[in-house]
Amino acid sequence: MAAHVSLFGVNVGIWSGEAALRRVAELVAPGGSHRLFFVNAHTLNLAYADPEYRAVLNSADLILNDGVGVDLAARAFGVKFHENLVGTDFLPRLCRLARDRCLRLYFLGSRPGVAEAAAARLRARLPGLEVVGTHHGYVSPEAEPGLLRAIRQAAPHILLVGFGNPRQEQWIVRHQAELGVTLCVGVGAFFDFAGGRVRRAPPWARRARMEWLFRLILEPRRLWRRYLLGNPVFVWRVLRERLATSRVTAIPLASRRSRSLEAR
């Protein structure tokens, strides 16, 4: 098993971008049924409070670090990631890999028309990219069987699902076996960015690791709770976990010292 760090019980892999892409290529090559999930501070907050969702995340073959919060949490436990594998940057690289290896993609998620716009823009950037189907993320229970049939008939190698957390990962685990898709990927808001509905932070903000603040300014009504309430809770939980770990490792040391004194 590749190196990983356990954050709130979620096993986040320690990969460079290139190594992660090679791993994706390995997963897709033999067929089978595989999953790729990204985790950020919000995702880990959800996993902390929900053991079932934590198990869903850990069912993935590849879990990648997304965002400064996950990086800071890992550093608290003495682990440093090679790079920030934020999905908005990593997923275009995955699409390039799919183009180069003649792998078919299906885009599922976001508002009506957004996945189609994302596919059109990515095809323009990556001539030869094969997106065999798109569908918005507003699917009623009555319409879901038809959607599943459409995906099966399109026969993609890779399905990108952008329903947001935790719904997208739960949906993938529930339906992947009947879809016959080799790799399912939870992509969050990727279609919104790739389709031009939401602007990325400027390069200087990304270098300063402040993209979350830029997103909050753009979408305050949707994101204020996640960032203004969720981020402090996340930091507190990391500190509490780190303190608990320190106490566990300190007990054996204290015991050894006691035994040493008794021996004297």
N, C-alpha and C positions, 0 to 999 in steps of 0.2 A: 504494500500500500504506500502511496506517495506520502510525503511529509504533510502534516496538517496540524492545525491548532484547534482545540475544542473551546468554543465560545458559547457559553450558556447551554452546553451540551450539543452544539451543532459543530460538526467536523468540517472546518473550512480548510480547503487545500492551500498549500503554499506553492504557487506556480508563477513562473514568468509568463508573459503573454504568448511567446512562441512555444513554450512547453505545453501550455494549455491548448493551443491550437493543434499541436501534434497529438495530444491526447484525444481531442475531438475527432481527428482523422482516424485514430485507432478504434474509437468507439463505433464510428459509422461504417468502417471498412467491412467488418464481418457480418453486418446486419444485426439481428437481435433487437433488444428493446432497452434503450438507455435514456438517462435524464441529465440535464445540466441546469443547475439553479445558481442564481446570484443571491448573496445575502448582504444587506446593509444594516445600519443601526435599527431601522424600523422593523425589518424582518426578524432580527434577533430579539427585539422587544416582544414581538408576537410569539416567537418560539419559547421565550423565557416563561411566558404566562400560559402556554398551551402545549403540554407534552405530546399530544397527537400531531400537532403541526410540526413540532420538533422532529418527530419520527418521519413525517412526510419529507422534510428537507433532507434528512439523513439517508433517505432512500435513493438519493441522486448518486450517479456515478462520478459526478464532478460538481463540487461546490466552490464557487469563486468569490473572492472578496470585492465588494463594491462600495467604495466611499471611504472618507476619512475616518468615520466613526469606527468601522471595523478595524482599520489600521491602528488607531490609537488603542483599541481594546486589546489587540494582539500584542502591541508593544508593552502593555501593562503586565503581560505574562512572559515577557522576554523574547517575543517572536517578532520578526520583521518580514513583511511581505516583499517580494521582489518588485512589484509595481501595483498600482491601483487598477484593477481589472473592471472598472465601471462598464456596465453593459453597453452604454451609448457609444463607447469607443471600441469595445471588444467585438460587438456583434457585427459591425461592418467588416471586420477582419474575418469573422466566421463566414459571412456572405461571400467574401472573396475566395475563401477556401472552398466553399460549395461550388462557386463558378469554375474554379480551376479543376475540380474533381468531378464535374458534371453531376452534381447532386441537386435534386429537386427540392424546392422550399415551398412551404405554405404559411401564409401570414394570417393569424387569427387574433383579433382584439381591437381595442380602442373604439372610437365613435365611427358611425357609418362614413365610409369614404376615406378614412385615414390610412388604413392598411393598404388600400389601393394606391394612394398617393405615395406611401413609403415604398411600395414595390416599384412604381414608375420611376421614382428618383434613384433608387438603388440600381435599377436596370440601366439608367442613363450613365451612372458612374461606373458600373461594372458590366459592360456589354457581354452578352452571353449568359448572364445570370438567369436561371430558370425558376421563376415563381409560378407554380402551377395552380394557385388558388389563393383567394383572400376572402376574409369575412370579418365583419365587425364583432365586437364583444358583447353585444346586447342580445343574448340568446335566451328565449323563454324555454321552460321545460318541454313545452309542446313542440318547439322547433328543433330541439337538440338532436333527436334521432336523425332528422334530415341532414343536419350539419355533419354528424358523424359519418353518415353514408357518403356525403360529398367529399370529405377528407379522404376516406378509404378509396373512393373511385379516382381521386386525383393522384393517389399513391406518392406522396412526397417522401423523400428520405428524412427531411428535417422539418419539424413543425415548431414554429415560433408562436408562443401563446402570451398575449399581453392583457391579462385580466386584472393585474395588480395582486398584491399579497393580502391574504394567503390564498385567495381564490384560484389563481393560476396554477400553483403547485398542487393544490388539492384536486383540481380538475384534471390535470395531467395524470396523477396517480390513479384517479378513478377510471379514466377512459383510455389510457395508452394501449393496453393489451388488445382492445377491440379495434384500434385504429391501424395497427400494423405499421407504425412509424418507427424508424430505427432510432431517431434521437428527437426528444421533445425538450424544448428550452423555454423556461419562464423568462419573459423579457420586459415585464413592467411597462414603462412608458416609452419604450424604444420606438414604436411606430409614430408616436406624437412628434418625437424629435426627427426621425428619419423622413417623415412625411411633411415636415415644415409647420406643423400646427403649433409647436412650442419651440422657442429659441433656446439654443445652448448658451451657457455662460460664455463670455469672451475668454480668450486664452489666458489673460492675466489673472482672471478670477479662478480659473481652473488650476493654474500654477500655484496660486495662493491658497488652494484647497478651500475655496469659499463658494463653490458651485451651489451648495445647498442654500446659501443665503440668496443667491441670484434667483433660484427657483422659488423660494419663499416670497420674494418681492413680486415675481411674475404671477404667482398663483396663491395669494395669501389665504383666501377662503378655504381652499382645498388642503393646503399644507401646513397651516399654522399649528394645528394640534400635533402633527407628527414632529415638527421641528422644535417649536417653543415649549411643548410639554414632553414630547417623547425623548428628545436629546438629553435633557437633564436627568430624566429617569434612567436612560441608558448609561450615562456616566456614573450615576450612583450605583447601579447594579454591577458595573464593571469593578468599581472600587470595592464594593462589598464582597464580590467573588474573589478579588485579589487578596483581600484581607483574610477571608476564610481559608484560602490556599496557604497563606503564610502561617496561619495558626496550625494547620494540619502538619506542615513540614517542621514546625517548631517543636511539636510534642515529642517526636522521636529523639530530637537533639537533647531536649531536657531530660528525657528518660535515660539516655546514654550517660549524661553528666551525673545523674543521680546514682546510677550503677557504679560509675567510676569512683564517686566519693565513698560509696559503701565499701568498695573493695579496699580502700585505704584503711 
